[in-house]
Amino acid sequence: MGIGQSLGRSAPGAASALIGGLQFLFGAVASPLVGLFGEDSATPMAVIILIALALAGVCLVLLARPWMSHGEVTDEPVRSE
């Protein structure tokens, strides 16, 4: 959340609305998927949670690029690539 908010500094309300809307969208997509795989065990829910965790990790690496500085105050110089 913090990285998304810091990237949308020029329009913080729009950034917050976009993040919240995406959270509701992913929740709306994930809950029927859990129901499709059955109601007898917690395994479908665990699988959907693991898929969401993997997608979050991929988004962090591809979109946020944590190895690059995004305005954080540090003592080290910023690497340019």
Kinemage of the C-alpha trace (Angstrom):
@kinemage 1
@onewidth
@group {chain A} dominant
@subgroup {mainchain}
@vectorlist {calphas} color= white
{ca met a 1} P 0.000 0.000 0.000
{ca gly a 2} L 2.740 2.427 0.933
{ca ile a 3} L 4.587 1.998 -2.355
{ca gly a 4} L 1.394 2.599 -4.328
{ca gln a 5} L 0.572 5.682 -2.289
{ca ser a 6} L 4.080 7.086 -2.689
{ca leu a 7} L 3.941 6.607 -6.460
{ca gly a 8} L 0.638 8.495 -6.651
{ca arg a 9} L 1.818 11.619 -4.796
{ca ser a 10} L 0.340 14.016 -7.327
{ca ala a 11} L -3.189 12.598 -6.873
{ca pro a 12} L -3.322 10.791 -3.512
{ca gly a 13} L -7.110 10.413 -3.505
{ca ala a 14} L -7.115 8.756 -6.905
{ca ala a 15} L -4.257 6.441 -5.899
{ca ser a 16} L -6.103 5.412 -2.744
{ca ala a 17} L -9.344 4.815 -4.661
{ca leu a 18} L -7.535 2.730 -7.261
{ca ile a 19} L -5.837 0.588 -4.621
{ca gly a 20} L -9.100 0.072 -2.718
{ca gly a 21} L -11.027 -0.736 -5.886
{ca leu a 22} L -8.437 -3.303 -6.937
{ca gln a 23} L -8.607 -4.953 -3.520
{ca phe a 24} L -12.389 -5.283 -3.820
{ca leu a 25} L -12.038 -6.591 -7.382
{ca phe a 26} L -9.557 -9.294 -6.388
{ca gly a 27} L -11.761 -10.269 -3.441
{ca ala a 28} L -14.801 -10.480 -5.712
{ca val a 29} L -12.902 -12.732 -8.119
{ca ala a 30} L -11.304 -14.925 -5.432
{ca ser a 31} L -14.389 -15.793 -3.390
{ca pro a 32} L -16.340 -17.534 -6.191
{ca leu a 33} L -13.175 -19.424 -7.143
{ca val a 34} L -12.956 -20.846 -3.634
{ca gly a 35} L -16.617 -21.894 -3.847
{ca leu a 36} L -16.087 -23.604 -7.203
{ca phe a 37} L -13.490 -25.969 -5.752
{ca gly a 38} L -15.757 -27.306 -3.030
{ca glu a 39} L -16.956 -26.648 0.482
{ca asp a 40} L -15.691 -29.773 2.242
{ca ser a 41} L -12.174 -28.635 3.164
{ca ala a 42} L -10.035 -25.573 3.571
{ca thr a 43} L -7.651 -26.666 0.814
{ca pro a 44} L -9.259 -24.529 -1.950
{ca met a 45} L -9.001 -21.437 0.235
{ca ala a 46} L -5.356 -22.193 1.017
{ca val a 47} L -4.580 -22.665 -2.684
{ca ile a 48} L -6.231 -19.355 -3.622
{ca ile a 49} L -4.320 -17.584 -0.818
{ca leu a 50} L -1.029 -19.069 -2.049
{ca ile a 51} L -1.811 -17.992 -5.620
{ca ala a 52} L -2.600 -14.469 -4.391
{ca leu a 53} L 0.659 -14.417 -2.427
{ca ala a 54} L 2.625 -15.505 -5.490
{ca leu a 55} L 0.924 -12.851 -7.645
{ca ala a 56} L 1.692 -10.195 -5.020
{ca gly a 57} L 5.345 -11.212 -5.049
{ca val a 58} L 5.485 -11.067 -8.834
{ca cys a 59} L 3.859 -7.619 -8.814
{ca leu a 60} L 6.319 -6.402 -6.194
{ca val a 61} L 9.300 -7.516 -8.250
{ca leu a 62} L 7.983 -6.399 -11.655
{ca leu a 63} L 6.139 -3.199 -10.772
{ca ala a 64} L 7.626 -1.797 -7.567
{ca arg a 65} L 11.243 -2.843 -8.180
{ca pro a 66} L 12.282 -2.679 -4.503
{ca trp a 67} L 15.992 -2.760 -5.373
{ca met a 68} L 15.566 0.727 -6.857
{ca ser a 69} L 14.970 3.694 -4.611
{ca his a 70} L 11.553 5.320 -4.953
{ca gly a 71} L 12.158 8.466 -2.948
{ca glu a 72} L 13.159 6.890 0.341
{ca val a 73} L 15.676 8.857 2.372
{ca thr a 74} L 18.871 6.842 2.747
{ca asp a 75} L 22.525 7.551 3.433
{ca glu a 76} L 23.645 5.534 0.429
{ca pro a 77} L 23.802 7.014 -3.080
{ca val a 78} L 21.160 5.836 -5.525
{ca arg a 79} L 22.384 3.391 -8.162
{ca ser a 80} L 21.577 4.350 -11.723
{ca glu a 81} L 21.047 1.579 -14.242
